[in-house]
Amino acid sequence: MHLAQNKERERFIDENLRRVYEETVDEGIPDKFTELLNKLKEQERENGASK
């Protein structure tokens, strides 16, 4: 019986970890982070052009 309880716990943990992972992936990148990345790319372009 102890082995069956451990298997059930493992299954429960696995399912919840997958669910949380999928929800996190589905959230996407926040707008502020995207804006920051765009600003950094622009700075790189400007610095590359002045070299």
C-alpha positions in Angstrom: 0.0 0.0 0.0 2.9 2.4 0.8 4.2 1.9 -2.7 0.8 2.8 -4.2 0.6 6.0 -2.2 4.1 7.0 -3.4 3.1 6.4 -7.0 0.0 8.5 -6.6 1.9 11.3 -5.0 4.5 11.2 -7.8 1.7 11.3 -10.4 0.0 14.3 -8.6 3.3 16.2 -8.5 4.1 15.4 -12.1 0.7 16.6 -13.3 0.9 19.9 -11.3 4.5 20.6 -12.4 3.4 20.1 -16.1 0.4 22.4 -15.5 2.4 25.2 -13.9 5.1 24.9 -16.7 2.4 25.1 -19.5 0.7 28.1 -17.8 4.1 29.9 -17.5 5.0 29.2 -21.2 1.6 30.4 -22.3 2.0 33.7 -20.5 4.5 35.0 -23.0 7.0 37.8 -22.6 5.8 40.8 -20.6 5.5 44.0 -22.7 8.0 45.9 -20.5 10.6 43.2 -21.1 10.0 43.3 -24.8 10.4 47.1 -24.8 13.7 46.7 -22.9 15.0 44.2 -25.4 14.1 46.5 -28.3 15.9 49.4 -26.6 19.0 47.2 -26.1 18.9 46.1 -29.7 18.6 49.7 -30.9 21.6 50.7 -28.7 23.6 47.8 -30.2 22.8 49.0 -33.7 23.8 52.6 -32.9 27.0 51.5 -31.2 27.9 49.2 -34.1 27.3 52.0 -36.7 29.6 54.4 -34.8 32.6 52.0 -34.7 
